[in-house]
């Protein structure tokens, strides 16, 4: 069964019974003063307590406002710093990109120059080989044509050619008759002077010029990075440095 307490309230001026009610157990008990002096004192004390609380809360409010302003200022500073750093990072990377682009253009120019030099030597050698090949093919064709002729026609044409150009068959060694008829030996000497092939002036070689590929691989990367690092002002940290 719930218990209750009887509470009696008096008017501070007339000290007459003002009201009566029952206070529940969970309610706080506020004693009522019995005279005006006590009432004024209680009110003054209460007001002093309220004023003190107001002053304390006002001080807290001012502290909170100042702290809030400082925090907003810090936030603004961080945002400004971020913008400044972003601008700096973009500028530094733009410089590095430009240096890399310039370096790339120089390397590509050097590579094209080396290509031209190497190909020039190789193509010169190729033309010499082609010239000798054409000469060999021409001589081969002439000899194959001669092989299709009979001996009498061949001798007549060669004799006419020799008289026309004043040629003699002394370029190649002649053979002396041993066990062969004199006529056959003479015919051999005449035909051999025309059909014999000399290796003189027929030296063929391949141009072995090679591109220094290793120069344009890892050493190039290391060299480029060293150039970028050296280009940074002393004491300046790279944007990606920890």
VENVEN-V629511 format. One record per residue. N is the residue number from 1. RES is the residue in three letters. SS is DSSP state (2 for helix, 1 for strand, 0 for the rest). PHI is phi in whole degrees, -180 to 180 (999 if undefined). D_LAST is the distance of its C-alpha to the last C-alpha in Angstrom with 1 decimal. Layout:
BEGIN
n = [N/N]
res = [RES/RES]
ss = [SS/SS]
phi = [PHI/PHI]
d_last = [D_LAST/D_LAST]
END
This chain:
BEGIN
n = [1/2/3/4/5/6/7/8/9/10/11/12/13/14/15/16/17/18/19/20/21/22/23/24/25/26/27/28/29/30/31/32/33/34/35/36/37/38/39/40/41/42/43/44/45/46/47/48/49/50/51/52/53/54/55/56/57/58/59/60/61/62/63/64/65/66/67/68/69/70/71/72/73/74/75/76/77/78/79/80/81/82/83/84/85/86/87/88/89/90/91/92/93/94/95/96/97/98/99/100/101/102/103/104/105/106/107/108/109/110/111/112/113/114/115/116/117/118/119/120/121/122/123/124/125/126/127/128/129/130/131/132/133/134/135/136/137/138/139/140/141/142/143/144/145/146/147/148/149/150/151/152/153/154/155/156/157/158/159/160/161/162/163/164/165/166/167/168/169/170/171/172/173/174/175/176/177/178/179/180/181/182/183/184/185/186/187/188/189/190/191/192/193/194/195/196/197/198/199/200/201/202/203/204/205/206/207/208/209/210/211/212/213/214/215/216/217/218/219/220/221/222/223/224/225/226/227/228/229/230/231/232/233/234/235/236/237/238/239/240/241/242]
res = [UNK/UNK/UNK/UNK/UNK/UNK/UNK/UNK/UNK/UNK/UNK/UNK/UNK/UNK/UNK/UNK/UNK/UNK/UNK/UNK/UNK/UNK/UNK/UNK/UNK/UNK/UNK/UNK/UNK/UNK/UNK/UNK/UNK/UNK/UNK/UNK/UNK/UNK/UNK/UNK/UNK/UNK/UNK/UNK/UNK/UNK/UNK/UNK/UNK/UNK/UNK/UNK/UNK/UNK/UNK/UNK/UNK/UNK/UNK/UNK/UNK/UNK/UNK/UNK/UNK/UNK/UNK/UNK/UNK/UNK/UNK/UNK/UNK/UNK/UNK/UNK/UNK/UNK/UNK/UNK/UNK/UNK/UNK/UNK/UNK/UNK/UNK/UNK/UNK/UNK/UNK/UNK/UNK/UNK/UNK/UNK/UNK/UNK/UNK/UNK/UNK/UNK/UNK/UNK/UNK/UNK/UNK/UNK/UNK/UNK/UNK/UNK/UNK/UNK/UNK/UNK/UNK/UNK/UNK/UNK/UNK/UNK/UNK/UNK/UNK/UNK/UNK/UNK/UNK/UNK/UNK/UNK/UNK/UNK/UNK/UNK/UNK/UNK/UNK/UNK/UNK/UNK/UNK/UNK/UNK/UNK/UNK/UNK/UNK/UNK/UNK/UNK/UNK/UNK/UNK/UNK/UNK/UNK/UNK/UNK/UNK/UNK/UNK/UNK/UNK/UNK/UNK/UNK/UNK/UNK/UNK/UNK/UNK/UNK/UNK/UNK/UNK/UNK/UNK/UNK/UNK/UNK/UNK/UNK/UNK/UNK/UNK/UNK/UNK/UNK/UNK/UNK/UNK/UNK/UNK/UNK/UNK/UNK/UNK/UNK/UNK/UNK/UNK/UNK/UNK/UNK/UNK/UNK/UNK/UNK/UNK/UNK/UNK/UNK/UNK/UNK/UNK/UNK/UNK/UNK/UNK/UNK/UNK/UNK/UNK/UNK/UNK/UNK/UNK/UNK/UNK/UNK/UNK/UNK/UNK/UNK/UNK/UNK/UNK/UNK/UNK/UNK]
ss = [0/0/0/1/1/1/1/1/1/1/0/0/0/0/0/0/1/1/1/1/1/1/1/1/0/0/0/0/0/0/0/0/0/0/0/2/2/2/2/2/2/2/2/2/2/2/2/2/2/2/2/2/2/2/2/2/2/2/2/2/2/2/2/2/2/2/2/2/2/2/2/2/2/2/2/2/2/2/2/2/2/2/2/2/2/2/2/2/2/2/2/2/2/2/2/2/2/2/2/2/2/2/2/2/2/2/2/2/2/2/2/2/2/2/2/2/2/2/2/2/2/2/2/2/2/2/2/2/2/2/2/2/2/2/2/2/2/2/2/2/2/2/2/2/2/2/2/0/0/0/2/2/2/2/2/2/2/2/2/2/2/2/2/2/2/0/0/0/0/0/0/0/0/0/0/0/0/0/0/0/0/2/2/2/2/2/2/2/2/2/2/2/2/2/2/0/0/0/0/0/0/0/0/0/0/0/0/0/0/0/0/0/2/2/2/2/0/2/2/2/2/2/2/2/2/2/2/2/2/2/2/0/0/0/0/0/0/0/0/0/0/0]
phi = [999/-76/-95/-136/-114/-79/-117/-115/-111/-111/-73/-62/-92/-93/56/-92/-65/-95/-161/-136/-151/-104/-90/-74/-60/-80/-85/-75/-103/-112/-71/-94/-66/-97/-144/-66/-62/-62/-65/-63/-62/-63/-63/-64/-61/-63/-63/-62/-65/-65/-61/-62/-65/-62/-61/-63/-67/-62/-62/-63/-62/-62/-62/-64/-65/-65/-63/-62/-63/-63/-65/-62/-64/-64/-62/-63/-63/-63/-62/-65/-63/-61/-61/-64/-66/-60/-62/-64/-62/-61/-65/-66/-68/-62/-63/-65/-62/-65/-64/-64/-64/-62/-64/-60/-64/-66/-65/-65/-64/-63/-65/-64/-64/-63/-61/-61/-64/-66/-66/-62/-65/-66/-69/-62/-63/-63/-64/-63/-64/-63/-63/-68/-64/-62/-63/-64/-64/-66/-64/-61/-64/-64/-66/-65/-68/-65/-65/-85/-97/-79/-60/-65/-63/-61/-65/-64/-67/-68/-65/-68/-65/-65/-69/-66/-103/67/-90/-128/-94/-114/-70/-109/-65/-93/-111/-97/-65/-119/-108/-107/-60/-59/-66/-66/-66/-62/-64/-64/-63/-67/-72/-65/-64/-98/-95/-72/-109/-101/-86/-66/75/-116/-89/-114/-148/-102/-71/-97/-61/-123/-79/-73/-61/-60/-64/-102/-111/-59/-57/-64/-61/-63/-64/-64/-65/-63/-64/-65/-65/-67/-77/-76/-61/-57/87/-87/-89/-66/-57/-98/-77/-72]
d_last = [74.6/72.4/73.5/73.4/74.1/76.5/75.1/77.4/76.4/78.6/78.6/77.5/80.4/83.4/82.2/83.7/82.3/79.9/78.6/78.4/75.9/74.5/71.0/69.0/67.5/63.9/64.6/64.0/67.0/67.4/70.5/72.6/73.8/77.7/78.2/76.8/75.3/73.3/72.2/71.1/69.3/67.5/66.5/65.3/63.2/61.8/61.0/59.4/57.2/56.3/55.6/53.3/51.5/51.2/49.9/47.3/46.2/46.2/44.0/41.6/41.7/40.9/38.0/36.7/37.2/35.3/32.4/32.4/32.4/29.4/27.5/28.4/27.3/23.9/23.7/24.8/22.3/19.4/21.0/21.4/17.8/16.8/19.4/18.3/14.7/16.1/18.5/16.1/13.9/17.3/18.6/15.8/16.1/19.8/19.8/18.0/20.4/23.3/22.4/22.2/25.5/27.1/26.2/27.5/30.7/31.2/30.7/33.0/35.5/35.5/35.9/38.9/40.4/40.3/41.7/44.6/45.4/45.4/47.4/49.8/50.7/51.0/53.1/55.4/55.9/56.5/59.1/60.9/60.9/62.2/64.9/66.1/66.0/68.1/70.5/70.8/71.4/74.1/75.8/75.6/77.1/79.9/80.7/80.7/83.1/85.3/85.4/87.0/89.9/93.1/93.9/96.7/94.7/91.7/94.0/95.6/92.3/90.8/94.0/94.0/90.3/91.0/93.9/92.0/89.0/91.0/89.0/90.2/89.0/88.1/84.3/84.3/86.5/89.8/91.3/94.8/97.2/97.5/98.7/98.1/100.7/100.5/99.9/96.9/95.3/95.8/94.3/91.3/90.8/91.0/88.6/86.2/85.8/84.4/82.5/80.8/77.0/75.3/71.7/71.6/68.8/67.2/64.0/61.2/57.5/54.2/51.5/48.6/45.9/42.6/39.3/36.5/34.4/31.9/31.0/29.7/27.6/24.7/25.3/25.1/21.7/20.4/22.3/20.9/17.3/18.3/20.1/17.3/15.0/18.1/18.9/15.9/17.3/16.6/14.1/12.5/8.8/8.7/8.4/6.4/3.8/0.0]
END
